[in-house]
Amino acid sequence: FHTHETAGISVAAYRAALDAGADQIDLSLAPVSGGTCQPDIITMWHALRGTEFELDIDVKKVIEAEEVFRECMRDYEMFPEAIAVEPLIAFSPMPGGALTANTQMMRDNNILDKYDEVVRAMGEAIAKGGFGTSVTPVSQFYFQQAFNNVMFGPWKKIAEGYGKMVLGYFGKTPLPPDPEVVKIAAEQLELEPTEESPLEINERDPNKGVEAARAELKKNNLEETDENIFIAATCKEKGIQYLKGEARIGVRKTSPEEKAKAEAAASAGAGGGTPSSYEVRVNDRSFTVELEQGRARVNGREYTVDVKPGEAAGGGTSAGGAADAGSGGAAGGGQVVDIEAPMAGLVLRIDTPPGRKVNAGDQILVLEAMKMEAPVTAPTGGTVKEILVSNGDNVESGRVIARIEG
């Protein structure tokens, strides 16, 4: 009897589970009961005291185990939304693992303030999506579509997985999806609804399967082991990045060296490396920025930076020496056009390096947010003058990430 599938547990729910023949209940050790709406073991033990039910545990041993667990987790960042029971999830069937992963991605992209809206939007996404079983990956499809409905407007941007689901590419949903949503998905994804078997569809796709995975491994000079083939086949580009050691690690762990460095910086006197702290407000959003010896910590996330004095307004060039292109001014004899990030996200892949000629609509790079890819294309023809980001960078919506010179 899994509490994360029933949005919490009460004595009544426990009784119903027993009546149904359940002989097991899954509860969590604190401090990671969160990311879901289920209580930790000791909280549940307290809730059942004085009733006819019991967990049949030695609570002192559980307390001891939790103390050991806390010690093991002390070097990991434990964000509030990952350790607290979340009652809102009772209204949206999102498994705890998805909640924790999604809130972490939203935190990384500085959009965690949108979380409540996204959770509220999930109900409509689920109902209009045909009530597909809310386990991975469908639970992620729901969250992605709810996220898009909040960030871009209702049904303005269909998430690929959600769209393919309502169009039938993963089989039938328990109930028919909303016809209008099906129509919008077909138009945006340029796919027709289908009742064909997903297995037959996948068999025809030359980019899927063992041979396609072997080809990618060979192309990237990676060993063709069974494990590597599995990773390349299931995770595609991200799997290749992982095998090459280029993947971004999502685990938030502070190494002893980093901890010692932080403690030394905190205790250093004037001139000893004490970081300068600033509150920066951009487009009605506040950021805490700490600068110290080539490093910047923005809202708790570190970046490598190079800070130099800039010229006064009208001076002609920025600190980097490039002409001011923000207003569309000329540089090198041509019109320079800024390309801004359409959404907050991670720079997943840079497809077009500086110096290459492009046509309007050509793909420049790919951003990723909430496990969704968002291609960034050239708004006009010309030559790519600058790429202002690197793979793995987190960017804010509206940040200038590339420039094209006409």
Secondary structure, 3 states (H helix, E strand, C coil): CEHHHCCCCCHHHHHHHHHCCCCCCECECCCCCCCCCCCEHHHHHHHHCCCCCCCCCCHHHHHHHHHHHHHHCCCECCCHHHHCCCHHHHHCCCCHHHHHHHHHHHHHCCCHHHHHHHHHHHHHHHHHCCCCCCCCCHHHHHHHHHHHHHHHCCCCCCCHHHHHHHHCCCCCCCCCCCHHHHHHHHHHHCCCCCCCCHHHHHHHCCCCCHHHHHHHHHHCCCCCCHHHHHHHHHHHHHHHHHHCCCCCCCCCECCHHHHHHHHHHHHCCCCCCCCEEEEEEECCEEEEEEEECCEEEECCEEEECCCCCCCCCCCCECCCCCECCCCCCEECCEEEEEEECCCCEEEEEECCCCCCEECCCCEEEEEEECCEEEEEECCCCEEEEEECCCCCCEECCCCEEEEEEC
